[in-house]
């Protein structure tokens, strides 16, 4: 006996012959819901009688196969039917002879063909979740443990589901019924963008948007235009969830992007005005790393490669895929920025000034490309100063200074609304408009408004079909108490590890791709080793022949401060140079802890290698220390002290990079920090016993790195003029104490950098 497979919007459902009949239509009561206005409430009936047969139920738009209207079709092989017209939504049906394996009573969900519900979406794991019936309804288990599974907007590992709960796997939503789940395909037709009476004011009271309302349903290209200060970019940030409105609400497909940011990552793509790809990478490499970060962790390399190739082809970038981003033209870089967002197949794409600074030919190319994306089934919202191609848009939103809406409608209605088609006159009138007064202080929403916001039924009403008068929302009623949820802590840990590994590999490739920077990192320890020749060579770090010799002290100053300089030089510009990229990737799901961990791992490895090169070169020409305090040879202990100093200094460099606003601002704190390390290390100027100076020295890595190295070398014994510093004592306690102090400093620097990144 054959099991019927029905696929709509990338979601596959299985029906055994015992089901008898399967209804396909717009109504929420259908077995397969197709929430599209061209589809009738009861459009198709698929029945089993010695085989599956599809029959049209007198639908208004008809059922079409290969451009021909049909009334009855046997499912004797793969069948694709368009509903409501030749270009309507497609339903795929097939009836393979072998039923997919299914444990008794359970429903499995995932990307793999053997699941009961197959989701063709690379944000979904191959074996994503399992639903098991119980007395309370259904018990949900996230099988992948890497990806978010959402119940009523909450990220969960396990949950007790009841009829009416909204569940999201990847970015495909379902409504729980007594018999299982009904899918709601992720498309503009299943619920659009709803902005209702949105106000946004700065803490000082300045109004950036006021009384903004718009409703975008179905695939559309919407242009936002207006004079400077009209709140266009602010409105985009409110829609994307980056900013939360002071008053009013924003919903996309029934989801609040401000409080459910994780759930909208795959649905809303945001393309900023600036470049969001590393200039050293090729377009293909940049997209491949982005795919690893954004798509399901169990996607194969071939699946990711195919998705990247598809996106490159969709945006006509295939022939430029292996060109470094820095060599691409402005138009190509803008299209590449769009490509990053298309990796997850979002249904809403938001673009901020994608045509800024481009010549007219490139502007037309970008706008034509956006028109094609909208025609492909997406909602596109774009701010632009280009007025020559508004005829390509479905709607135009014209805003006044202060963030008010002056016009929202088709481009053809602009001249009638303003009484002129001269844009100079229109903008003069817009600029002359009176700014709005500050919104009244709100005493907080009333109880009814709070209940409406908290009631999950509001979500369901916004799902296409459920909010229509002709759709019986029986399956969407919330009954019983809220579901019992188990939080995503373990999922976060796995995601953090996975993202860290991807970012480590990307950082290593970035260093290798920038040959000038890689050469600088390699040459720096060599240059520092050459500087040691400025110190007269007698016995290196060994026992001097001349009792008055200070060679060991001076040599350690060069080595320790050199290690500190290598650490800071490697990292001080890194975070600030990537700040725009980091902010964008974080909005797309990047975890700040994973980002910082990858930087620490890579740069700690780099400075350790630099330290080994420095010591190897120095030891070729100068004698090393004698016996250490813990190990058989002092060379190892000095190497550990220098490596620890370089690592902690690298962490200090990351902290500085996280604190400043531009790469140019890193130079003053870098100079101050290096000078402080030189002066306060203790080997150049005596700091022991000096009030304030001694305490300040505790805050710099070189003080403790020099103390550990001096302890190993036994400076107070080798150099008679050396100060009597207890930290330099030739014993294990002094050496380990210095390393412990370095560990404390490094932890503090990393913690402060982490706090700064999280607040960025």
C-alpha positions, -999 to +999 in steps of 0.1 A: +000+000+000+013+034-009+017+064+014+007+098-001+033+125+001+021+161-002+046+189-005+037+226-002+060+255+004+090+232+012+070+212+037+061+175+031+034+156+049+026+118+047-008+103+047-014+065+048-042+049+028-061+044+060-066+082+061-091+077+033-094+114+022-070+143+024-084+179+019-061+206+005-072+242+007-070+276+023-091+267+053-073+260+086-095+229+088-079+214+058-054+185+062-029+205+040-032+243+044-022+265+015-026+301+028-029+319-006-058+341-017-060+323-051-067+290-033-102+281-024-111+271+011-117+235+000-097+233-032-086+196-037-098+163-023-073+134-026-090+101-019-078+065-019-096+038-039-071+012-050-048+042-056-048+079-049-068+103-070-069+141-069-102+159-076-109+196-079-138+207-056-152+234-078-125+259-069-129+294-083-094+296-099-093+260-109-065+234-108-038+234-134-012+209-146+014+219-172-006+250-181-038+230-187-068+231-163-077+197-150-105+183-128-093+149-118-057+135-118-045+100-106-014+101-085+004+074-105+037+091-103+051+126-093+023+151-099+026+189-097-005+210-096-009+248-096-038+261-076-059+291-086-042+296-120-012+285-140+011+306-119-005+298-086+011+280-056+023+245-065+013+213-047+035+183-053+020+148-048+036+114-051+027+079-037+058+057-033+051+021-026+071+018+006+059+038+036+086+057+055+097+041+088+077+056+117+078+045+153+043+038+166+024+070+176+053+094+170+058+122+145+094+130+133+103+163+117+134+171+098+151+176+065+159+140+058+134+121+035+126+095+060+108+119+084+071+120+088+072+157+081+100+167+057+110+203+056+130+214+026+149+241+044+186+243+052+179+259+086+162+227+097+183+197+108+181+164+090+165+149+121+152+179+139+125+170+163+102+142+175+066+146+188+053+118+210+016+117+220+007+116+257-022+124+280-015+161+278-012+163+240+023+160+225+058+159+240+083+177+219+120+168+218+147+186+199+168+158+184+194+179+168+204+199+200+221+225+177+192+245+163+164+265+178+131+250+181+105+275+192+073+271+211+052+302+214+083+322+207+105+305+234+136+286+224+133+251+238+150+217+239+118+199+252+083+210+257+048+197+265+026+208+237-011+213+237-037+219+210-032+254+195+004+259+204+026+275+177+058+255+170+087+266+148+113+242+134+141+262+117+119+289+102+088+268+093+058+272+117+032+247+127+000+248+147-005+218+170-038+199+166-052+168+183-039+147+154-005+163+150+006+196+135-006+218+105+022+236+087+021+273+079+046+278+050+071+307+054+061+331+026+048+366+023+014+351+016+013+335+051+013+368+068+031+400+059+045+431+076+022+449+099+035+482+114+009+498+137+011+534+150+048+532+157+065+560+176+102+561+184+118+589+204+153+593+218+157+595+256+160+633+253+125+635+237+135+640+200+110+622+178+125+601+150+092+583+139+056+592+147+023+575+139+038+552+112+014+525+100+017+503+070+005+469+060+025+450+034+009+417+022+022+394-005+053+398-026+060+435-029+088+460-036+083+490-013+105+521-016+111+544+014+120+580+004+121+613+021+144+641+030+172+637+055+159+634+091+127+618+080+134+586+099+138+562+070+167+543+085+151+544+119+120+528+105+141+500+089+157+493+123+123+492+140+110+467+114+141+445+117+139+444+155+172+463+161+152+491+178+121+487+199+093+513+194+085+537+222+048+531+213+030+510+188+039+475+175+057+458+146+048+423+135+061+401+107+041+370+100+026+374+135+060+375+152+074+404+172+109+409+159+119+429+191+111+402+216+116+371+193+148+381+175+161+345+173+129+333+156+130+359+128+167+354+119+158+332+090+127+352+079+141+387+078+173+396+060+189+430+066+213+445+041+232+475+055+246+503+033+282+494+041+302+463+030+297+433+053+323+410+038+360+407+047+379+424+020+407+397+020+383+369+012+368+360-022+330+363-025+326+325-025+348+321+006+329+348+025+295+332+016+308+297+026+317+309+061+284+327+064+266+295+053+284+275+080+274+301+106+237+305+096+226+272+081+219+240+100+250+225+116+243+192+100+243+205+065+270+188+044+297+207+026+280+198-007+247+212+005+263+245+016+284+247-016+252+242-037+234+269-017+262+293-022+263+286-059+226+291-062+227+325-045+256+336-066+238+326-097+206+343-086+224+376-082+246+371-114+278+369-093+290+335-104+317+348-127+330+370-099+328+344-072+366+339-069+376+375-069+386+391-036+359+414-023+383+444-023+386+440-061+349+439-067+330+469-080+306+489-058+276+473-075+290+438-071+297+444-034+261+456-029+248+424-046+272+403-025+257+420+006+223+408-006+237+373-012+246+369+025+209+374+034+196+351+006+215+322+021+186+315+045+159+323+019+142+351+039+107+361+029+114+398+039+145+416+027+153+451+042+179+472+024+193+506+036+204+528+006+217+500-016+221+524-045+241+551-026+272+563-044+266+542-075+265+554-111+231+554-129+238+521-147+246+503-115+216+519-098+193+505-125+210+471-122+204+470-084+168+482-086+161+457-114+176+429-094+153+439-064+123+439-087+132+403-098+136+392-061+102+406-054+087+388-084+103+356-071+080+358-040+097+381-015+088+413+003+115+439-003+116+472+017+143+496+005+153+531+014+166+551-016+173+585-029+170+573-064+138+587-080+143+575-115+133+539-109+103+542-086+081+528-114+098+494-106+082+495-072+048+483-061+044+509-034+062+540-023+063+553+013+071+590+015+081+603+049+082+638+064+109+652+087+102+638+122+093+604+109+056+609+098+041+593+068+029+616+040+021+591+013+019+553+011+006+538-022+015+530-058+040+552-076+012+563-100-007+581-073+022+604-062+015+631-087-022+632-079-015+633-041+010+662-043-005+680-073+028+679-091+053+655-105+083+677-099+103+661-072+121+693-064+087+708-055+077+677-036+108+677-015+105+714-008+071+708+005+082+679+026+111+699+041+087+727+050+064+704+070+061+712+107+079+686+129+056+666+151+053+673+189+068+648+213+045+619+220+027+621+253+042+602+282+026+569+283+014+555+316+019+520+303-005+498+284-039+492+299-048+457+310-067+449+279-037+458+257-014+437+278-038+407+275-039+412+237-001+412+235+003+382+258-026+361+243-011+336+218-044+337+199-032+370+185-002+352+169-025+327+153-050+352+140-021+368+121-012+336+104-027+336+069-060+319+068-066+319+106-076+355+107-100+354+078-138+353+084-141+323+061-114+303+079-126+283+109-098+285+134-108+254+153-073+240+153-059+273+165-077+276+199-055+277+229-067+253+256-051+244+289-022+260+307+010+272+290+034+245+277+061+233+300+094+244+284+130+234+290+154+262+281+182+262+255+213+263+276+227+231+262+218+242+226+236+275+232+268+257+243+268+235+212+261+265+189+289+284+206+314+256+200+303+252+164+305+289+157+338+292+175+353+265+152+340+282+121+353+316+132+388+301+141+391+288+105+379+320+090+404+341+111+433+319+101+423+323+064+420+361+069+455+362+082+469+340+054+449+360+027+464+393+039+500+386+030+512+420+041+498+415+076+510+379+078+545+391+068+544+417+095+535+391+122+563+369+110+589+397+107+581+413+141+599+387+163+629+388+139+632+426+142+629+423+180+656+397+180+679+421+160+673+448+187+690+426+212+723+431+194+722+466+208+731+451+241+768+441+244+770+403+244+789+387+273+771+357+287+735+363+278+712+352+305+739+331+322+762+340+350+782+370+340+820+371+339+820+407+350+802+411+384+790+446+374+773+434+342+736+443+338+733+424+305+707+399+318+684+427+332+685+447+299+681+416+277+650+406+297+636+441+293+638+437+255+624+402+255+595+409+279+585+443+265+589+428+230+566+400+238+541+425+252+544+446+220+539+415+198+507+407+217+492+441+215+502+448+179+485+416+168+451+425+182+447+462+189+430+470+156+412+437+150+378+441+168+373+477+158+381+471+122+354+444+120+328+462+142+303+467+113+307+431+102+304+418+138+272+438+144+256+425+112+266+389+119+254+392+155+220+404+142+220+373+120+226+349+150+264+351+157+271+347+194+295+373+208+312+347+231+320+325+201+334+355+182+356+366+211+367+330+218+378+325+182+398+357+183+415+347+216+424+312+204+438+323+170+458+353+183+471+334+214+484+308+190+500+335+168+518+352+197+530+319+211+546+311+177+561+346+176+575+341+210+591+308+200+607+325+170+620+353+191+636+330+217+650+307+191+668+335+173+680+350+206+693+316+219+712+311+187+735+340+196+732+343+234+734+319+262+702+309+279+695+308+316+708+281+339+685+258+359+649+268+364+629+268+395+605+240+384+618+225+352+652+212+344+661+241+321+654+277+325+649+282+288+614+265+291+604+287+320+615+319+303+596+308+272+565+302+293+569+336+310+573+354+276+544+335+260+521+343+289+531+380+287+523+380+250+490+363+255+478+386+282+490+416+262+470+403+232+439+402+255+447+438+265+449+447+228+415+432+223+401+452+252+414+484+237+401+475+203+366+468+218+366+502+236+376+526+208+353+537+180+377+538+150+409+520+140+427+554+141+418+558+178+438+527+187+472+544+182+472+567+214+462+539+238+486+515+221+515+540+226+505+547+262+502+510+270+535+500+255+553+529+273+536+518+305+548+482+300+583+495+294+585+518+324+566+496+348+581+462+340+606+468+368+637+460+348+642+495+334+632+517+364+630+504+400+593+503+409+596+483+441+588+503+472+575+534+453+541+544+464+514+545+437+540+534+410+544+500+425+506+495+427+501+507+391+527+483+379+505+454+391+480+463+363+504+457+334+514+423+320+551+431+316+555+436+354+545+400+361+561+386+329+594+402+339+590+389+374+585+353+362+615+355+338+637+373+365+628+345+390+639+318+366+671+337+357+678+346+393+684+383+385+691+393+420+720+369+421+734+376+387+731+414+388+745+429+420+729+463+413+695+448+408+668+460+433+657+437+460+624+427+445+606+399+463+588+390+431+621+381+415+630+355+441+645+323+426+619+299+439+587+282+427+563+303+447+575+336+431+575+321+396+540+305+399+527+336+417+537+358+387+520+334+363+489+334+385+488+372+384+491+371+346+462+347+345+441+371+367+449+400+345+442+381+313+408+370+327+399+405+337+409+419+302+389+391+285+359+397+307+358+434+301+362+429+263+333+404+265+311+429+283+319+455+257+312+432+228+279+422+243+270+459+246+281+468+211 
